[in-house]
């Protein structure tokens, strides 16, 4: 695969060329956090910024270097650009004795999603598989209409564990362009991941990366794999979580969990939704919307006059088991990509990896009798 070496000016040239393909959405500083939104210019990228992340902790901090991609992941994911929080499904209108239903049209505005981390790219592919099975074509239509530019992660944070989920730090999934940034005076290794990406790079007349350049970029990625702030032994997760469904460790966890739903809101793969119906006062017009929902809300499991998961322990168990066990069984991959957002943005600082590790240890050591599902 051809590889090209870019300096900062060439990267700016690449961004301007991508602007011809559609609106460029990328990372930028917004109200004290890294956020994803329309880039007015190359200078909007967060030069010289990183973040301090920990359980329940997020702070922007200066790096002292002119890097554009020293941050990890933003509080919000790329999911809203493909799977909106609220989306019209259809409108219905009654005229006399006739009744008409008008399905909503999917907006397919051309966009360039610029700066996805490998874990975030994996999340898009995970959702693509899930929502295609759920017969939700707008997601794939928007994805196909978008350019995807992914940037490898050479500086993982305290809450990152993508290496254990095989979703990073290198770019593993299909996209149009792949970038690696490394060095105090940043250089960028660019490779194409699609035919249109290959044509774009060739059209810019960029210098070819040498074997030494590629070796340095790979060395930076190898260091990143060794510097993950968290770990998760995925070899145990599917079997353990299924068998320990009623383990008392979940009750201990519930003493800290407030069931606020922050983890599901920031998660790049969560897809739970609900339906909202709106009717005009005269009863002649109605519309139906699909809206995001969360398995941490009490009413989400309301069925036939009762709540299937009335306790916070049951809701956290449902969320963890779905991400790491049942999702694996259904789609042959985990529903977690190791981005660490759920750890960073939990107000109680609950750490998914630590809770799973504690569950594993208690399952081995505890003498408490509990029910196992067979």
WOCOR-V737450 format. One record per residue. N is the residue number from 1. SS is DSSP state (H for helix, E for strand, C for the rest). PSI is psi in whole degrees, 0 to 359 (NA if undefined). OMEGA is omega in whole degrees, -180 to 180 (NA if undefined). Layout:
N_SS_PSI_OMEGA ; N_SS_PSI_OMEGA
This chain:
1_C_129_180 ; 2_C_139_178 ; 3_E_140_-178 ; 4_E_150_-180 ; 5_E_125_-177 ; 6_E_144_166 ; 7_C_186_-176 ; 8_H_319_-180 ; 9_H_321_179 ; 10_H_325_177 ; 11_H_319_176 ; 12_H_321_177 ; 13_H_320_179 ; 14_H_316_179 ; 15_H_317_179 ; 16_H_324_177 ; 17_H_321_179 ; 18_H_333_179 ; 19_H_336_177 ; 20_C_341_-179 ; 21_C_344_-179 ; 22_C_180_179 ; 23_E_130_-179 ; 24_E_120_176 ; 25_E_128_-177 ; 26_E_179_-178 ; 27_E_146_179 ; 28_E_165_177 ; 29_E_128_179 ; 30_E_113_176 ; 31_C_46_172 ; 32_C_9_177 ; 33_E_165_167 ; 34_E_128_180 ; 35_E_158_177 ; 36_E_128_-180 ; 37_E_179_-179 ; 38_E_133_177 ; 39_C_119_177 ; 40_C_329_178 ; 41_C_172_178 ; 42_H_329_-177 ; 43_H_348_177 ; 44_H_339_179 ; 45_C_145_-172 ; 46_C_76_-178 ; 47_C_128_174 ; 48_C_16_-178 ; 49_E_144_170 ; 50_E_188_177 ; 51_E_152_168 ; 52_E_116_-180 ; 53_E_144_176 ; 54_E_183_177 ; 55_C_114_-179 ; 56_C_24_-174 ; 57_E_132_174 ; 58_E_124_176 ; 59_E_134_171 ; 60_E_145_177 ; 61_E_151_179 ; 62_E_145_178 ; 63_C_338_-174 ; 64_C_9_179 ; 65_C_153_-178 ; 66_C_26_180 ; 67_C_145_177 ; 68_C_342_-173 ; 69_C_44_179 ; 70_C_352_178 ; 71_C_172_179 ; 72_C_273_177 ; 73_C_150_180 ; 74_C_162_177 ; 75_C_318_176 ; 76_C_150_180 ; 77_C_186_177 ; 78_C_356_-176 ; 79_H_318_-177 ; 80_H_337_-179 ; 81_H_342_-180 ; 82_C_335_-176 ; 83_C_79_-171 ; 84_C_148_179 ; 85_C_330_177 ; 86_E_127_-174 ; 87_E_131_177 ; 88_E_132_177 ; 89_E_315_177 ; 90_E_162_172 ; 91_E_146_178 ; 92_E_144_-179 ; 93_E_139_178 ; 94_E_125_177 ; 95_E_104_-176 ; 96_C_239_179 ; 97_C_357_-179 ; 98_E_156_-177 ; 99_E_122_-178 ; 100_E_146_177 ; 101_E_126_-179 ; 102_E_106_178 ; 103_E_149_178 ; 104_C_147_177 ; 105_C_138_179 ; 106_C_127_177 ; 107_C_123_-178 ; 108_C_42_178 ; 109_C_131_-180 ; 110_C_130_180 ; 111_E_156_172 ; 112_E_113_176 ; 113_E_106_-169 ; 114_E_120_174 ; 115_E_20_177 ; 116_E_136_170 ; 117_C_157_-180 ; 118_H_321_179 ; 119_H_325_180 ; 120_H_324_175 ; 121_H_317_177 ; 122_H_321_180 ; 123_H_320_177 ; 124_H_319_-179 ; 125_H_324_176 ; 126_H_312_180 ; 127_H_325_178 ; 128_H_316_179 ; 129_H_316_-177 ; 130_H_310_-174 ; 131_H_335_174 ; 132_H_324_175 ; 133_H_331_-180 ; 134_C_7_178 ; 135_C_53_177 ; 136_C_79_-174 ; 137_H_332_-178 ; 138_H_328_-179 ; 139_H_309_-178 ; 140_H_327_178 ; 141_H_316_179 ; 142_H_321_-180 ; 143_H_316_-180 ; 144_H_333_-180 ; 145_C_355_-175 ; 146_E_145_167 ; 147_E_139_180 ; 148_E_118_178 ; 149_E_114_-176 ; 150_E_146_-180 ; 151_E_120_179 ; 152_C_156_-176 ; 153_C_110_-179 ; 154_C_357_179 ; 155_C_72_-179 ; 156_C_154_-178 ; 157_C_182_-177 ; 158_C_329_-176 ; 159_C_6_-176 ; 160_C_139_173 ; 161_C_36_-177 ; 162_H_330_-178 ; 163_H_325_-180 ; 164_H_344_177 ; 165_H_7_-179 ; 166_C_34_179 ; 167_C_10_179 ; 168_C_184_3 ; 169_C_348_175 ; 170_C_161_179 ; 171_C_117_-176 ; 172_C_337_-173 ; 173_C_165_-177 ; 174_C_136_174 ; 175_C_179_-178 ; 176_C_318_-180 ; 177_E_143_177 ; 178_E_131_-180 ; 179_E_149_169 ; 180_E_127_176 ; 181_E_132_177 ; 182_E_161_177 ; 183_C_151_177 ; 184_C_322_169 ; 185_C_94_-162 ; 186_C_138_169 ; 187_E_160_-174 ; 188_E_125_173 ; 189_E_124_-177 ; 190_E_133_176 ; 191_E_150_179 ; 192_E_146_176 ; 193_C_4_179 ; 194_C_168_180 ; 195_H_320_-179 ; 196_H_328_175 ; 197_H_321_179 ; 198_H_318_179 ; 199_H_323_-179 ; 200_H_313_-179 ; 201_H_319_179 ; 202_H_326_-179 ; 203_H_343_180 ; 204_C_354_179 ; 205_C_52_-178 ; 206_C_153_177 ; 207_C_144_179 ; 208_E_138_178 ; 209_C_137_178 ; 210_C_168_177 ; 211_H_325_179 ; 212_H_320_176 ; 213_H_314_-179 ; 214_H_324_178 ; 215_H_319_179 ; 216_H_318_179 ; 217_H_318_179 ; 218_H_326_177 ; 219_H_322_178 ; 220_H_321_178 ; 221_H_323_178 ; 222_H_320_176 ; 223_H_320_-180 ; 224_H_321_179 ; 225_H_328_-180 ; 226_H_350_-173 ; 227_C_18_179 ; 228_C_136_-178 ; 229_C_340_-179 ; 230_C_165_177 ; 231_C_154_179 ; 232_C_119_-179 ; 233_C_90_-175 ; 234_H_349_179 ; 235_H_333_-176 ; 236_H_342_-166 ; 237_H_307_-174 ; 238_H_311_-177 ; 239_H_316_-176 ; 240_H_311_-176 ; 241_H_328_178 ; 242_H_318_-177 ; 243_H_328_-177 ; 244_C_39_-173 ; 245_C_326_-177 ; 246_C_30_-178 ; 247_C_140_-179 ; 248_C_346_177 ; 249_H_330_178 ; 250_H_327_177 ; 251_H_320_177 ; 252_H_321_178 ; 253_H_322_-177 ; 254_H_341_177 ; 255_C_340_178 ; 256_C_326_-176 ; 257_C_129_178 ; 258_C_2_-178 ; 259_C_38_-179 ; 260_C_336_-180 ; 261_C_5_179 ; 262_H_319_-177 ; 263_H_323_-180 ; 264_H_330_180 ; 265_H_323_-178 ; 266_H_346_-178 ; 267_C_131_-178 ; 268_C_351_-179 ; 269_C_345_180 ; 270_C_137_-176 ; 271_C_5_-177 ; 272_C_141_-178 ; 273_E_169_177 ; 274_E_172_179 ; 275_E_138_175 ; 276_E_131_177 ; 277_E_133_178 ; 278_E_130_-178 ; 279_E_138_178 ; 280_C_160_-176 ; 281_C_330_180 ; 282_C_359_176 ; 283_C_11_-176 ; 284_C_340_-180 ; 285_E_142_178 ; 286_E_152_177 ; 287_E_149_180 ; 288_E_134_180 ; 289_E_146_168 ; 290_E_129_-178 ; 291_E_149_175 ; 292_E_147_175 ; 293_C_179_-177 ; 294_C_139_177 ; 295_C_355_177 ; 296_C_349_177 ; 297_C_144_-176 ; 298_H_318_-175 ; 299_H_350_-179 ; 300_H_326_-179 ; 301_H_20_180 ; 302_E_119_-179 ; 303_E_124_172 ; 304_C_51_173 ; 305_C_4_-180 ; 306_E_165_180 ; 307_E_125_-180 ; 308_C_331_179 ; 309_C_85_-174 ; 310_C_341_-177 ; 311_C_146_175 ; 312_H_326_179 ; 313_H_322_-180 ; 314_H_326_-179 ; 315_H_319_177 ; 316_H_320_178 ; 317_H_317_179 ; 318_H_315_-177 ; 319_H_310_-179 ; 320_H_317_-178 ; 321_H_322_179 ; 322_H_314_-177 ; 323_H_316_-167 ; 324_H_349_-176 ; 325_H_291_-175 ; 326_H_328_176 ; 327_H_321_178 ; 328_H_318_-179 ; 329_H_323_-175 ; 330_H_320_-173 ; 331_H_2_179 ; 332_C_32_173 ; 333_C_156_-180 ; 334_C_154_175 ; 335_C_4_178 ; 336_C_140_-179 ; 337_C_4_175 ; 338_C_25_-179 ; 339_C_337_177 ; 340_C_4_-179 ; 341_H_319_-177 ; 342_H_332_179 ; 343_H_314_-178 ; 344_H_316_-170 ; 345_C_14_171 ; 346_C_122_-178 ; 347_C_341_178 ; 348_C_359_179 ; 349_C_29_179 ; 350_C_131_-175 ; 351_C_113_-179 ; 352_H_317_-177 ; 353_H_321_179 ; 354_H_321_180 ; 355_H_322_177 ; 356_H_321_178 ; 357_H_318_179 ; 358_H_321_178 ; 359_H_319_178 ; 360_H_314_-178 ; 361_H_319_-180 ; 362_H_327_179 ; 363_H_328_-180 ; 364_H_322_-169 ; 365_H_334_-171 ; 366_C_143_174 ; 367_C_1_179 ; 368_C_137_177 ; 369_C_132_178 ; 370_C_161_-175 ; 371_C_136_173 ; 372_C_138_178 ; 373_C_138_178 ; 374_C_NA_NA
